[in-house]
Each structure stands twice: as C-alpha cells, then as structure tokens.
Amino acid sequence: MSATRLPGTPRLLRALNDRAALELLLEQGPLTRARIGELTGLSKVTASQLVERLEERGLVTRVGEQAGGRGPNAQLYAVRPGSAYVVGVDVGAERVVAACADITGAVVGRVEQSTKDTDDPVGVVHNAVVQAASSAGAELSSVRRIVLGTPGLVDPGTGDITFAFNLPRWHSGLLAALREDLHTPVVFENDVNLAAVAEAQSGAAQGTSDFVLVWLDAGVGLAIMLGGRLHHGSSGAAGEIGYLPVPGVPIPRDVSKRAKPAFQQLAGADAVRAVATEHGFAADCAADAVRAAIAAGTAGGPMLDELARRLALGVASTCVVLDPPLVVLAGEVGQAGGAALAERVQHEVAAITLVRPRVVSTGLTEEPILRGALRTALDAVRDEVFGSTVG
C-alpha cells in the first residue's frame, strides 16, 4: 500500500528540482550553484549534485565565472542552447515562413519561400524546415518538434487538417505524410490560435488567462483562451467566427460551395475597403484604408464608427456566451486600427449587450503566428527534455 502511495519519491523530487533549476536558468540567465540553491531552497550540496546531474545530461554548461569574495571565482551555468531545437512554420496562401529556435527560445535560423508555383505541400514544408534548421547550424535530427500554423480547421482527435479555405492542396492525410518525410514530430495548429498563444506570452494578453483574440485580415477569425488553454471545440471549429450568421447580409446555406460566409461579408478585408471607399478613404488594402481614416482625425471618425459597429456584432455574440474580461483585435486591420478602433468596438459592445469586456489592439507587431508556433513547440519540447531528468 505504501509503495502505491509514494512511488519513486526520491526520483520524483530530483525531477522536480531539476525542472525548477532549468526554468530558473531560462528565466534569469547564467547562475552559480550557490544562487541556484538559494532560489530553489536547496542546500549547497544538493544544488551542486543537481548541477552536476544536469551537466552530465548535456542540459547545462559552464559559461563563465563570477568574481566574489574570498576563494576562487564561482562558476556560472546556463542551459545549453544546442540541447534541442524546434521549428515553427507560418503557412500562408502565397508563402511559407519557417524559423528555428534553440531550447532557450533564441531564434537562430529563418527562411521564407513562395508557394505560388507548387502543388506539393510536403515538398514545400520539407524545404522550409530543412533550410531553417540548416541556417541555424542544427542537424535535422536535433529538431525535436515542428509546429505549423495554418488557416482552417485542425481535427482535435487526429491532429490533421480537415478544411483550409485558401489552401486547397492541404488535405487530410498530410500530417502523416509530413511526419514520415521529416522523421520528426509534426503538429498542425490553427494560425489564429497561435497568434493568441503569442499574445498571451508577450503581447496585450500577458497575465490574462481568459481572453479572446479577434483576427481581422483578409478573413476574420477568433481564438479562445480559457484558463490559459486554447479552446478548440469538438471538431476544431471553435473560433470560425466568419461563419457567424449576422443581420444585413445573405447567409449561405452550403459552405462546401466556398460561398463567402455572413460575418466575413460584413467585416472581412473586402468589406472594410468598401466601407472606407464610401467614406473617401480608398486604398489598395484594408489596413491602409484604416490607417488613412485614423490619420484624417475627426474626418475619419464616421468610417471607424461604421467599422466598429460591424465588428461589434461578432465580438458581442462571442462575449455574451464566454464573457471574457479581455478582447484583443489582431491581424493587419486590428493592428492598423490601434486604440482608436478598439475603443469604438468596446463602446459598441457595451451598448448592445450586458457584458463589458476591455477591448485592446494587439501588442505584437511582427509575425505573431510564427512566434506562437515556436512557443507551442518550445513548451512541448521543454516538457520532454526537462522532464527526462529523472534518471
């Protein structure tokens, strides 16, 4: 009975202490053995044994010395960057961007490729991953996980793509083909979900465990973060807000025919440009039109008001169900709108519902999908690598 209650307790404690030390080294940089002991509450002897154990496993390395009082200088230790690598991939309709990061999170390789002239998604991903790893000086065998951000639905059960509106050659069965080709764990994740992961890590949603991210770009999408975890839904369709039935536009009854869904008609990039043109702010892209309206000051107010009223229909419909404290507007249009658009949406939502979430613009300006892919891969690989220290 006692063995059932306390299986392998010394090994478990070692594993917990090792993981705590590794996390401290990642967060605070190089530390001495004594400092690791202080921060973890371990004795000097136990902290020294811990560091020796991690050094033997190739997870930490000596990176310098710290001058102190009497006696020899103390050795400084850090997580060994090359102990593992990950690759994040942002897959778009016209290009693929792949980045390679070491286990510390430092991006050490990056490549961008066009997808216009190929109908071979396996080949596209293979080349991008291999070149990203190569530019990082990493062997492909040291890449422990590849996370691909893709538009459309990812089946929570199989992990495969089931529907991608603007990637017709991406299909069910692709995941197995990529894993076989790369001999590495490969994971698909919806691109907007990955943007939310990045927003939670280093953007406007830091420190907020419950929030929704509304992606405003060529299309409109939604990511839902509850208790610090993404909510995917039973089929992976949670957040496909473009299909929200809203008043004022036709509601297609057969999505398989690729008809533009209702809320997409009302708030997608084409609709934003049309609204902007009506108000005298014609531009080649929706984000530029929004920026022009903001630059016009009070003259741009009516255009932004109309856009906010449209967006509020989707935001309000989401918020009366989930009641999140925070809504982040992201994507090219959300970023371009900044505080001026976010404040208007917040006002409109409060005017038509009982909920009053705070609405803010994204805190990220560069490649949130790619950043989210790398963070997702790193979290998984750190669990694998750091969790293997119980030997």
C-alpha positions as CSV (number, residue, x, y, z in Angstrom):
1,M,0.0,0.0,0.0
2,S,2.8,2.4,0.9
3,A,4.5,1.7,-2.4
4,T,1.3,2.6,-4.2
5,R,1.0,5.9,-2.3
6,L,4.7,7.0,-2.7
7,P,6.2,5.5,-5.9
8,G,9.7,6.6,-6.5
9,T,9.6,9.7,-4.3
10,P,13.4,10.5,-4.4
11,R,13.4,10.3,-8.2
12,L,10.3,12.5,-8.4
13,L,11.9,15.1,-6.1
14,R,15.1,15.1,-8.2
15,A,13.0,15.6,-11.3
16,L,11.0,18.5,-9.8
17,N,14.2,20.1,-8.5
18,D,15.9,19.7,-11.9
19,R,13.0,21.2,-13.7
20,A,12.8,24.1,-11.3
21,A,16.5,24.8,-11.8
22,L,16.3,24.6,-15.6
23,E,13.3,27.1,-15.6
24,L,15.3,29.5,-13.4
25,L,18.3,29.3,-15.7
26,L,16.0,30.1,-18.7
27,E,14.3,33.0,-16.9
28,Q,17.2,34.6,-15.1
29,G,20.2,33.7,-17.2
30,P,23.5,32.3,-16.0
31,L,23.6,31.4,-12.3
32,T,26.1,30.0,-9.9
33,R,25.4,26.7,-8.0
34,A,25.0,28.7,-4.8
35,R,22.4,31.0,-6.4
36,I,20.5,28.1,-7.8
37,G,20.4,26.6,-4.3
38,E,19.2,29.9,-2.8
39,L,16.4,30.3,-5.4
40,T,15.2,26.7,-5.2
41,G,15.6,26.4,-1.4
42,L,18.1,23.5,-1.8
43,S,21.2,23.0,0.3
44,K,24.6,23.7,-1.3
45,V,25.4,20.0,-1.5
46,T,22.0,19.2,-3.1
47,A,22.3,22.1,-5.6
48,S,25.8,21.0,-6.6
49,Q,24.6,17.5,-7.2
50,L,21.8,18.8,-9.2
51,V,24.0,20.9,-11.5
52,E,26.4,18.0,-11.9
53,R,23.5,15.8,-12.9
54,L,22.2,18.3,-15.5
55,E,25.7,18.9,-16.8
56,E,26.2,15.2,-17.3
57,R,23.0,15.0,-19.3
58,G,24.1,17.8,-21.6
59,L,21.4,20.2,-20.5
60,V,23.5,22.8,-18.8
61,T,27.0,24.1,-19.5
62,R,29.6,26.4,-17.9
63,V,29.5,29.8,-19.5
64,G,31.9,31.9,-17.3
65,E,32.8,32.9,-13.8
66,Q,31.5,35.3,-11.2
67,A,34.0,37.1,-9.1
68,G,33.2,37.1,-5.4
69,G,34.8,37.4,-2.0
70,R,37.4,35.1,-0.7
71,G,38.4,31.9,-2.5
72,P,38.1,31.0,-6.2
73,N,35.6,32.6,-8.5
74,A,32.2,30.7,-8.8
75,Q,31.3,29.0,-12.0
76,L,28.3,30.3,-13.9
77,Y,26.0,27.8,-15.6
78,A,23.3,28.2,-18.3
79,V,21.0,26.0,-20.2
80,R,22.9,24.6,-23.2
81,P,21.2,26.1,-26.3
82,G,22.0,23.2,-28.6
83,S,20.5,20.5,-26.4
84,A,17.4,20.7,-28.6
85,Y,15.8,22.7,-31.4
86,V,12.3,23.4,-32.6
87,V,10.9,24.8,-35.9
88,G,7.8,26.9,-36.2
89,V,6.2,27.4,-39.6
90,D,3.7,30.0,-40.7
91,V,1.8,28.7,-43.8
92,G,0.0,31.2,-46.0
93,A,-1.7,31.1,-49.3
94,E,1.4,32.6,-51.1
95,R,4.3,32.0,-48.8
96,V,5.8,29.8,-46.1
97,V,8.0,31.3,-43.3
98,A,9.9,28.9,-41.1
99,A,12.1,29.7,-38.1
100,C,14.3,27.5,-36.0
101,A,14.8,28.2,-32.3
102,D,17.1,26.6,-29.8
103,I,15.8,25.4,-26.4
104,T,16.4,28.8,-24.8
105,G,13.9,30.3,-27.2
106,A,16.5,32.2,-29.3
107,V,15.7,32.2,-33.0
108,V,18.8,31.1,-34.7
109,G,17.6,30.4,-38.3
110,R,14.9,31.7,-40.6
111,V,13.8,31.1,-44.2
112,E,10.9,32.4,-46.4
113,Q,9.7,30.7,-49.5
114,S,7.0,31.3,-52.1
115,T,4.3,28.7,-52.5
116,K,2.8,30.1,-55.7
117,D,4.4,27.7,-58.2
118,T,4.0,24.4,-56.4
119,D,1.2,21.9,-55.7
120,D,3.4,19.8,-53.3
121,P,2.7,20.8,-49.7
122,V,5.1,18.1,-48.4
123,G,7.9,19.4,-50.5
124,V,7.2,23.0,-49.5
125,V,7.3,22.2,-45.8
126,H,10.3,19.9,-46.1
127,N,12.4,22.5,-47.9
128,A,11.4,25.2,-45.5
129,V,12.1,23.1,-42.4
130,V,15.4,21.8,-43.7
131,Q,16.6,25.2,-44.7
132,A,15.6,26.8,-41.4
133,A,17.5,24.2,-39.5
134,S,20.5,24.5,-41.8
135,S,20.6,28.2,-41.4
136,A,20.7,27.7,-37.6
137,G,23.6,25.2,-37.9
138,A,21.3,22.5,-36.5
139,E,21.1,18.9,-37.7
140,L,17.6,17.9,-38.6
141,S,17.9,15.1,-36.1
142,S,18.2,17.6,-33.3
143,V,14.9,19.3,-34.2
144,R,12.5,17.8,-31.6
145,R,9.2,19.3,-32.8
146,I,7.8,21.2,-35.8
147,V,4.6,23.2,-35.3
148,L,2.8,24.5,-38.4
149,G,0.3,27.4,-38.2
150,T,-2.3,27.0,-40.9
151,P,-5.6,28.6,-41.8
152,G,-8.7,26.4,-41.4
153,L,-9.7,23.5,-39.2
154,V,-7.5,21.1,-37.4
155,D,-9.2,17.9,-36.1
156,P,-8.5,17.8,-32.4
157,G,-8.7,14.0,-32.5
158,T,-6.3,13.2,-35.4
159,G,-4.4,16.5,-35.5
160,D,-4.9,16.6,-39.3
161,I,-6.2,19.4,-41.4
162,T,-9.9,18.9,-42.3
163,F,-10.6,22.2,-44.1
164,A,-8.5,25.1,-45.3
165,F,-10.4,27.6,-47.4
166,N,-7.4,29.2,-49.1
167,L,-5.1,26.2,-49.1
168,P,-6.9,23.7,-51.4
169,R,-3.9,21.4,-51.7
170,W,-3.7,21.0,-47.9
171,H,-5.8,18.0,-47.0
172,S,-6.4,15.1,-44.6
173,G,-3.5,12.7,-44.6
174,L,-0.9,15.5,-44.9
175,L,0.1,15.2,-41.3
176,A,1.2,11.5,-41.7
177,A,3.0,12.3,-44.9
178,L,5.0,15.1,-43.2
179,R,5.9,13.0,-40.2
180,E,7.1,10.2,-42.5
181,D,9.1,12.6,-44.6
182,L,10.7,14.6,-41.8
183,H,11.0,11.7,-39.2
184,T,10.2,14.3,-36.6
185,P,7.0,15.0,-34.5
186,V,4.9,17.5,-36.6
187,V,1.9,19.3,-35.2
188,F,-0.7,21.4,-37.0
189,E,-2.4,24.3,-35.2
190,N,-4.8,26.9,-36.5
191,D,-3.0,30.1,-37.2
192,V,-5.2,32.4,-35.2
193,N,-4.9,30.2,-32.2
194,L,-1.1,30.5,-32.5
195,A,-1.4,34.3,-32.6
196,A,-3.3,34.1,-29.3
197,V,-0.5,32.0,-27.8
198,A,2.0,34.7,-28.8
199,E,-0.3,37.4,-27.5
200,A,-0.5,35.7,-24.1
201,Q,3.2,35.2,-24.0
202,S,4.4,38.7,-24.9
203,G,1.6,40.8,-26.2
204,A,-1.5,42.6,-24.9
205,A,-2.9,39.5,-23.1
206,Q,0.1,38.9,-20.8
207,G,-1.1,37.8,-17.4
208,T,-4.7,37.2,-18.6
209,S,-5.8,33.6,-18.5
210,D,-9.2,34.2,-20.1
211,F,-9.5,36.3,-23.3
212,V,-10.5,36.1,-26.9
213,L,-8.4,37.3,-29.9
214,V,-10.3,38.6,-33.0
215,W,-8.2,38.3,-36.1
216,L,-9.0,40.9,-38.7
217,D,-7.3,40.5,-42.0
218,A,-8.3,39.1,-45.4
219,G,-10.6,36.9,-43.4
220,V,-11.9,37.1,-39.8
221,G,-11.2,34.6,-37.2
222,L,-11.3,34.1,-33.4
223,A,-9.1,32.3,-30.8
224,I,-10.5,31.5,-27.4
225,M,-8.2,31.2,-24.4
226,L,-9.8,29.8,-21.2
227,G,-7.8,29.1,-18.1
228,G,-4.7,29.7,-20.0
229,R,-5.5,27.0,-22.5
230,L,-6.8,27.2,-26.1
231,H,-10.4,26.0,-26.7
232,H,-10.7,24.1,-29.9
233,G,-14.2,22.7,-29.8
234,S,-15.2,19.1,-30.7
235,S,-14.3,19.5,-34.4
236,G,-11.7,22.2,-34.2
237,A,-14.2,24.8,-35.5
238,A,-14.3,26.9,-32.3
239,G,-13.5,30.5,-33.4
240,E,-14.6,30.2,-37.0
241,I,-16.4,33.5,-36.5
242,G,-16.5,34.3,-40.2
243,Y,-19.4,31.8,-40.4
244,L,-21.4,33.7,-37.7
245,P,-24.9,34.4,-39.1
246,V,-25.4,38.2,-38.8
247,P,-28.1,40.5,-40.0
248,G,-27.8,42.7,-43.1
249,V,-26.0,40.2,-45.4
250,P,-27.0,37.0,-47.1
251,I,-26.4,33.8,-45.2
252,P,-25.1,31.0,-47.4
253,R,-26.6,27.6,-46.8
254,D,-23.9,25.4,-48.3
255,V,-20.4,26.2,-47.1
256,S,-18.9,23.5,-49.3
257,K,-19.5,25.7,-52.3
258,R,-17.0,28.2,-50.9
259,A,-19.6,31.0,-50.8
260,K,-18.4,33.9,-48.6
261,P,-19.9,33.4,-45.1
262,A,-22.1,36.1,-43.4
263,F,-19.8,37.8,-40.9
264,Q,-16.9,37.6,-43.4
265,Q,-19.1,39.5,-45.9
266,L,-19.7,42.2,-43.2
267,A,-16.2,42.5,-41.7
268,G,-13.6,40.9,-43.9
269,A,-11.0,42.9,-45.8
270,D,-13.2,43.5,-48.9
271,A,-15.9,44.9,-46.7
272,V,-13.5,47.1,-44.8
273,R,-12.2,48.5,-48.1
274,A,-15.8,49.1,-49.4
275,V,-16.7,51.0,-46.2
276,A,-13.5,53.0,-46.4
277,T,-14.2,53.9,-50.1
278,E,-17.7,55.1,-49.2
279,H,-16.2,57.5,-46.7
280,G,-13.5,58.7,-49.1
281,F,-10.6,56.6,-47.9
282,A,-9.9,54.3,-50.9
283,A,-6.8,52.2,-50.6
284,D,-5.2,49.1,-52.0
285,C,-5.6,47.1,-48.8
286,A,-7.9,47.3,-45.8
287,A,-5.2,48.1,-43.3
288,D,-4.0,51.1,-45.3
289,A,-7.6,52.3,-45.6
290,V,-8.0,52.1,-41.8
291,R,-4.7,53.9,-41.3
292,A,-5.8,56.7,-43.7
293,A,-9.0,57.2,-41.7
294,I,-7.1,57.4,-38.4
295,A,-4.6,59.9,-39.9
296,A,-7.6,62.0,-41.1
297,G,-8.5,62.7,-37.4
298,T,-12.2,63.7,-36.9
299,A,-12.9,63.3,-40.6
300,G,-12.1,59.6,-40.3
301,G,-14.4,59.1,-37.4
302,P,-17.6,58.1,-39.3
303,M,-15.7,55.4,-41.2
304,L,-14.2,54.0,-38.0
305,D,-17.6,54.2,-36.3
306,E,-19.2,52.1,-39.1
307,L,-16.4,49.5,-39.0
308,A,-16.7,49.3,-35.2
309,R,-20.5,48.7,-35.4
310,R,-19.9,45.8,-37.8
311,L,-17.1,44.3,-35.7
312,A,-19.2,44.6,-32.6
313,L,-21.8,42.2,-33.9
314,G,-19.2,39.4,-33.9
315,V,-17.5,40.5,-30.8
316,A,-20.7,40.9,-28.8
317,S,-22.0,37.5,-30.0
318,T,-18.9,35.9,-28.7
319,C,-18.7,37.8,-25.4
320,V,-22.3,37.1,-24.3
321,V,-21.5,33.4,-24.5
322,L,-18.0,33.4,-23.0
323,D,-18.0,36.7,-21.0
324,P,-14.2,37.2,-21.2
325,P,-12.6,40.2,-19.5
326,L,-10.4,41.0,-22.5
327,V,-10.8,41.1,-26.3
328,V,-7.7,41.6,-28.4
329,L,-8.0,42.9,-32.0
330,A,-5.2,41.5,-34.1
331,G,-4.3,40.9,-37.7
332,E,-3.4,43.6,-40.2
333,V,-6.7,45.5,-39.7
334,G,-6.7,45.1,-35.9
335,Q,-3.2,46.4,-35.7
336,A,-3.8,49.3,-38.0
337,G,-6.9,50.3,-36.1
338,G,-5.0,50.6,-32.8
339,A,-6.6,52.2,-29.8
340,A,-9.0,54.3,-32.0
341,L,-10.8,51.2,-33.4
342,A,-10.5,49.2,-30.2
343,E,-12.2,51.9,-28.1
344,R,-15.0,52.2,-30.5
345,V,-15.6,48.4,-30.6
346,Q,-15.6,48.4,-26.8
347,H,-18.2,51.1,-26.7
348,E,-20.4,49.4,-29.2
349,V,-20.3,46.0,-27.5
350,A,-21.2,47.7,-24.2
351,A,-24.1,49.5,-25.9
352,I,-25.8,46.3,-27.3
353,T,-25.0,43.7,-24.6
354,L,-24.8,43.2,-20.8
355,V,-21.1,42.4,-21.0
356,R,-18.4,45.0,-20.9
357,P,-15.0,43.4,-21.9
358,R,-12.0,45.6,-22.3
359,V,-11.1,45.8,-26.0
360,V,-7.5,46.5,-27.0
361,S,-5.3,46.3,-30.0
362,T,-2.6,43.7,-30.4
363,G,0.6,44.2,-28.5
364,L,2.6,42.4,-31.2
365,T,3.8,44.0,-34.5
366,E,5.8,41.2,-36.1
367,E,4.9,37.6,-37.1
368,P,2.6,36.6,-34.2
369,I,1.7,33.3,-35.9
370,L,5.3,32.3,-36.2
371,R,6.0,33.4,-32.7
372,G,3.1,31.3,-31.4
373,A,4.2,28.3,-33.4
374,L,7.7,28.5,-31.8
375,R,6.3,29.0,-28.3
376,T,4.0,26.0,-28.7
377,A,6.9,23.8,-29.9
378,L,9.2,25.0,-27.1
379,D,6.7,24.3,-24.4
380,A,6.2,20.8,-25.6
381,V,9.9,20.1,-26.1
382,R,10.9,21.6,-22.7
383,D,8.4,19.2,-21.1
384,E,10.0,16.3,-22.9
385,V,13.7,17.3,-22.4
386,F,13.5,18.7,-18.9
387,G,11.0,16.0,-17.8
388,S,13.6,13.3,-18.7
389,T,15.9,14.2,-15.9
390,V,14.7,11.5,-13.5
391,G,17.4,9.1,-14.5
